[in-house]
């Protein structure tokens, strides 16, 4: 039964208890389970911490039904990401079967050199993400192939994942096609292209520094690649798959749809289905080996593609490394990631509804006296929201709503807030294992954010550079009151 009394505001102790419990349980989970912590233990930690938040909410006068509805709404917010995630699982499976990913790996092995592979990976993902406006699609397509190329070259898939995430989030952040790039100025009240221009001051230097670091790492990796091993992998790929540039057509079609701003879910799922069609057209010998001979040819081929869509692709070449490289995908393989996302959304939704997140912000604002400290506080709030609410959209919208009035009171132009929301919210989401973005990258790339976080240089440098800019007063734009507070269309004519 819902309460009829007005809930009281939470204390700082109330706000700290669920957070402290979550940090302790997640740390214990990693200590006890290591790399397996995201396959159940972290989900339990999030549920227990959510339970503590619910108890605090009940103590403060919130009813169970309203908190339950908040959880349901939070889960509903993540369902768009879940649909994309399932589609990506299907896409990876059929692109392995069709030869699309094997072709990308094959050509990548021929043209990429260990000494500049990491830097090239970052730049390539940045270009693709800038063109299509999606870090997720970039990681699921060229990112998956680049992980395979790194293994073929004898390089680190962990560093490669860091380079993929760095490039993908650079492109996603400044592309006018990106949803977050449009969301941040909408929340802050700034113009899209003014927002993008303002972001370049922190984004471009951050990418340059990241590329330089990848170049330095690449120099140390020079000579690691085994030419004989690369030749063997190339021969094995040609033995088990038909390899040609024609097999890159599904990827080209997907990228064109993304550029044309076709929604992500249908784009990725159409890409998955096209991969299945391409497999039937061009990988007949492989499909015949996998087909159930109890059925007519057409039905047997359909069953192979159908199975790949839901359960992924598995190949046995006799080469254990190659089998690992070319096996994966399937909608069912994404279920654990979906479980993690939903668990995180339950926790974050309770904290938002009961005012525990807002309590943190109130405490921060009392200490944010200068412009530098205000922008730093906003970035830290975005990061905290990514950790607690576990979703980059919430990490943009919630701090944006919380700080917008304060930015206006201090005469700061809206582009300062919109840039800060992206510097702190968009960029850091992929570094947190239970965040929707971190969980997605783990599910697609097969590398935990806890591992690649040390190599996602762009994502680490950008928030720090934004804080340095804030304290130095670099590119802090101010309003000209009072008319500058108004939208352009409402300003009085001279």
Buried (B, 14 or more C-beta within 10 A) or exposed (E): EEBEEEBEEBEEEBBBBBBEBBEEBBEEBBEEBEEEBBEBBBBEBBBBBBBBBBEBBBEBEBBEEBBBBBBEEBBEBBEBBBBBBBBBBBBBBBBBBBBBBBBBBBBBBEEBEBBBBBBBBBBBBBBBBBBBBBBBBBBBBBBBBBBBBBBBBBBBBBBBBBBBBBBBBBBBBBBEBBBBBBBBBBBBBBBBEBBBEBBEBBBEBBBEBBBEBBBEBBEEBEEBBEEEBBEBBBEBBEEBBBBEEEBBBBBEBBBEBBEEEBEBBEBBBBBBBBBBEBBBEBBEEBBEEBBEEEEEEEEBBBBBBEBBBBBBBBBEBEBEBBBEBBBBBBBBBBBBBBBBBBBBBBBBBBBBBBBBBBBBBEEBBEEBEEBBBBBBBBBBBBBBBBBBBBBBBBBBBBBBEBBBEBBBEBBBBBBBBBBBBBBBBBBBBBBBBBBBBBBBBBBBBEBBBBBBBEBBBBBBBBBEBBBEBBBEEEBBBEBEEEEBBEEEEEEEEE
